[in-house]
Amino acid sequence: MKRFKEYLKERTPAWTQSLSTMLFDLPRAGLKDLKIPLSSPIFKRIWPESIRSKVFHLTDYDGVTRLKKMQGGKKSISAFYNMDDYIIQSGIKSEGGYVVELEGDVLAAAPDDISSQPDKTGRRWLTLSTLMNSSTASDPGLGGKSKLKKIEDDLGRLLVKILKKNGEDVDEGSRDNIIGLQWSGLGKKHGGKTKSIIIKDYIDGMEKIMKKYSKPLGALLTDYTKKRTLDPDSDSGEKAMWDELVVNNFKIQKIHVGPEFAPDFEDDDDIEGFPFELYDTPEDMVDYVTRTVQRIKL
């Protein structure tokens, strides 16, 4: 009789898109959906000293295999410090039930799900709205509105510059929605080498803007690593069900297996070569994570 883990099949990470599609996808036709790269090479150039922390990642058995292959690399994953036991058991974008304890370089951290989106190369991206919105907004973010007051203007000028370079008739003083629509149209109009150059110009220009705001931006992206606790909403009293960290260059330390899958491993010595621990309840897993996170020293 086959174990449950033998039935699991490899899956592409949820909502992954090609970069050539993602960068030009602005659903709100303005600049709020512009993508900010969480790129390790860019971060190393702007912030040479990385923050390395113990974190946790929720996945299924197949995800453990993928993580093993990704160790020490530039591809990033979404991780957490805090997570509700219901989510650990049911999963977010996978089967859930497996919590991987690892140590990695933190590219971004926030007290809520900030919906970082991976492209097909493994690089993750945040939208401008996520960067600017407060953590308690309906579309929660990092709270950068008061600290990055001019960044949206700079991003608009970047798009205008690229649009003009590619023969588009656009005024720098145009409304954001007009610029956004033209930007989306540019992505549909071009392909091949021309589109590759447009994407390169976008990423290079984005890096210059990120460097310009390096001090407040760096604080926004990583300050939550110092706090590591979820506060209740001032109005509802509710807490987020999980926080989110984006990490790469990670090393797996241990696998924690929830009660649904624990019987599969009662006679095993390791999981994919890593030590593991089995749990009777998801609450016990949460208790372990909470105690471990409280002991982190950065």
Buried (B, 14 or more C-beta within 10 A) or exposed (E): EEEBBEEBEEEEBEEEBEBBEBBBEBEEBBBBBBBBBBBBEBBEEBBEEBBBBBBBBBBBBBBBBBBBEBEEEBBBBBBBBBBBBEBBBBBBEBBBBBBBBBBBBBBBBBBBBBBBBBBBEBBBBBBBBBBBBBBBBEEBBBBBBEBBEEBBEBBBBBBBBBBEEBEBEBEEEBEBBBBBBBBBEBBEBBEEEEBEBBBEBBBEBBBEBBEBBEEBBBEBBBBBBEEBEBEEEEEEEEBBBBBBBBBBBBEBEBBBBBBBBBEBBEEEEEBEEBEBBBBEEBEBBBEBBBEBBEEBEE
